[in-house]
Amino acid sequence: MRPRVGHIQFINCLPLYYGLVKNGVLWDVELTKDTARELSRHLLEGRLDISPVPSIEYSRNWRELTLLPNLSVSCDGPVTSIYLVSKLPIQELHNRKIALTNTSRTSQVLLKIILEDKYRVKPAYFECPPNLGSMLLEADAALLIGDEALQIHCQVPQGLYAYDLGSEWKELTGCRMVFAVWAARRGFAEENPELVREVQRSFAHSMSYSLTHVEQVARDAARWEAFDAAFLQSYFTTLQFSFDTDHQQGLLEYYRRAQALGHIAEMPQLTFLEV
């Protein structure tokens, strides 16, 4: 059988997809591209077997999922693709309105943790599509991820402040930040353990291949993206894709703080597929 596998459309997962193409793995899986939020829904509702899952979604559904080891989307300091853009210095945002991109709940909770635990401010939040101009018409600050945030990293609009949430998290906790993990539905993994192991090995090999050939990945991506090859190579090497003990500790710290602020009901367990 061909497992039904999800793939995040954001550029931060391009190294994984690139390696899958180059190594011919796409013939062996039924791949579905979508946002991380939608992929999580498809996985939990049984339309996918294996998929990347936003960290916050894993915490809310961990009893139904099994983690694939050695795979994540993480950072250790700057992430360059998740920014708070503000009309005011960040410490002046108490009771101000912040527009949250509707494409990442993990980043939404991360921002709330940083603002409350680091800066002791509690703004008023609302969710909307990620368009900076429209967001700042209604709000004093905006949370952006993906291409929109990468544009901010390249050039902060005049008169605005910009804060990289990866850097902010590192300064607050000293930990790595894990934005997404790979998981299988627990029932599917229990019924098809070797098949899930094959997918995990293919993903890990794909990521290793892409990072070994990162210059080529960046050159190929630059043909279709709004960023040049040098910028993309720097971005791909800033991101981390492993899931070692340090990443796991960082993820558990994120969950601890999220629970303390009432964003999740309980501390999840990190339950891994045995490989």
Residue pairs with C-beta under 8 A, 6 or more apart in sequence:
1 192
1 195
2 28
2 29
2 30
3 29
3 30
3 49
3 50
3 188
3 192
3 195
3 196
3 199
4 29
4 30
4 32
4 47
4 48
4 49
4 50
5 29
5 30
5 31
5 32
5 48
5 49
5 50
5 51
5 199
6 31
6 32
6 33
6 34
6 39
6 42
6 43
6 48
6 50
6 51
6 52
7 13
7 16
7 17
7 31
7 32
7 33
7 34
7 39
7 51
7 52
8 33
8 34
8 35
8 36
8 39
8 52
8 73
8 180
9 33
9 34
9 35
10 35
10 36
10 81
10 145
10 146
11 81
11 146
11 147
11 150
11 221
11 225
11 232
11 235
12 73
12 81
12 146
12 235
12 239
13 52
13 73
14 210
14 217
14 221
14 236
15 206
15 207
15 210
15 211
15 214
15 217
15 236
15 239
15 241
16 203
16 206
16 207
16 210
16 241
17 206
18 206
18 209
18 210
18 217
18 220
18 221
19 25
19 205
19 206
19 207
19 208
19 209
19 210
20 26
20 29
20 31
20 202
20 203
20 206
22 206
22 209
22 210
22 213
23 202
23 205
23 206
23 209
25 202
25 206
28 198
28 202
29 199
29 202
32 39
32 42
32 47
32 48
32 51
34 42
35 103
36 52
36 53
36 54
36 57
36 103
36 104
36 106
36 180
37 54
37 57
37 103
37 104
37 105
39 48
39 51
39 52
39 53
40 51
40 53
40 54
40 57
40 61
42 48
42 51
43 49
43 50
43 51
43 53
43 65
43 183
43 185
44 61
44 64
44 185
46 185
48 185
49 184
49 185
49 188
49 192
49 196
50 68
50 182
50 183
50 184
50 185
50 188
50 196
50 199
51 182
51 183
52 73
52 180
52 181
52 182
52 183
53 61
53 65
53 180
53 181
53 182
53 183
54 104
54 105
54 106
54 179
54 180
55 106
55 178
55 179
55 180
55 181
55 251
55 254
56 105
56 106
56 108
56 109
56 258
56 263
56 264
57 105
57 106
58 65
58 67
58 181
58 183
58 268
59 255
59 258
59 264
59 268
60 264
60 265
60 268
62 268
62 269
62 270
62 271
63 186
64 185
64 186
65 183
65 184
65 185
65 186
65 271
66 183
66 184
66 185
66 186
66 189
66 190
66 196
66 271
66 272
66 273
67 181
67 182
67 183
67 243
67 270
67 271
67 272
67 273
68 181
68 182
68 183
68 184
68 196
68 199
68 200
68 203
68 272
68 273
69 200
69 243
69 272
69 273
69 275
70 200
70 204
70 242
70 243
70 244
71 181
71 182
71 200
71 203
71 204
71 207
71 241
71 242
71 243
72 178
72 179
72 180
72 181
72 182
72 240
72 241
72 242
72 243
72 247
73 178
73 179
73 180
73 239
73 240
73 241
74 176
74 177
74 178
74 179
74 239
74 240
74 241
74 242
74 243
74 247
74 250
75 166
75 176
75 177
75 179
75 238
75 239
75 240
76 166
76 170
76 176
76 177
76 240
76 246
77 166
77 167
77 170
78 164
78 166
78 167
78 238
79 164
79 165
79 166
79 167
79 177
79 179
79 238
79 239
80 149
80 150
80 153
80 164
80 166
80 235
80 238
81 145
81 146
81 147
81 149
81 150
81 153
81 235
82 104
82 107
82 110
82 143
82 144
82 145
82 149
82 164
82 165
82 166
82 179
83 143
83 144
83 145
83 149
83 152
83 153
83 162
83 163
83 164
83 165
84 90
84 98
84 111
84 141
84 142
84 143
84 144
84 162
84 163
84 165
84 168
85 132
85 136
85 141
85 142
85 144
85 152
85 156
85 157
85 160
85 161
85 162
85 163
86 93
86 140
86 141
86 142
86 160
86 161
86 162
86 163
87 136
87 140
87 141
87 159
87 160
87 161
88 96
88 140
88 141
88 161
89 161
90 115
90 119
90 121
90 141
90 161
90 163
91 119
91 121
92 121
93 115
93 119
93 121
93 123
93 140
93 141
94 120
94 121
94 122
94 123
95 122
95 123
95 124
96 123
96 124
96 139
96 140
96 141
97 123
97 124
97 125
97 126
97 138
97 139
97 140
97 141
98 111
98 123
98 124
98 125
98 126
98 139
98 140
98 141
98 142
98 143
99 125
99 126
99 127
99 128
99 135
99 136
99 138
99 139
99 141
99 142
99 143
100 108
100 111
100 125
100 126
100 127
100 128
100 142
100 143
101 107
101 108
101 127
101 128
101 129
101 130
101 142
101 143
101 144
101 145
101 148
102 127
102 128
102 129
102 130
103 130
103 145
103 146
104 145
104 179
106 179
106 180
107 143
107 145
107 165
107 179
108 125
108 127
108 143
109 254
109 258
109 263
110 165
110 169
110 177
110 254
111 143
111 165
112 125
112 261
112 263
113 169
113 172
113 254
113 257
113 258
113 261
113 263
114 165
114 168
114 169
114 172
115 121
115 122
115 123
116 122
116 261
117 172
117 257
117 261
118 168
118 171
118 172
123 140
123 141
126 138
126 139
128 134
128 135
128 138
130 144
130 145
130 146
130 148
131 148
132 142
132 144
132 148
132 152
132 157
135 142
136 142
144 152
147 225
147 226
150 227
150 235
151 226
152 162
153 162
153 164
154 227
154 231
156 162
165 177
166 177
169 175
169 177
169 254
170 176
170 177
173 250
173 253
173 257
175 246
175 249
175 250
175 253
175 254
176 240
176 246
176 247
176 249
176 250
177 250
177 254
178 243
178 247
178 248
178 250
178 251
178 254
181 243
181 251
182 200
182 203
184 196
184 199
184 273
186 271
188 196
189 196
189 273
193 273
193 274
196 273
197 273
197 275
200 273
200 275
201 275
207 241
210 217
210 236
211 236
211 237
211 241
214 233
214 236
214 237
215 229
215 233
217 232
217 233
217 236
218 229
218 230
218 232
218 233
218 236
219 229
221 229
221 232
222 228
222 229
222 232
225 232
227 235
240 247
248 270
251 270
252 267
252 270
255 264
255 267
255 268
256 267
258 264
259 265
259 266
259 267
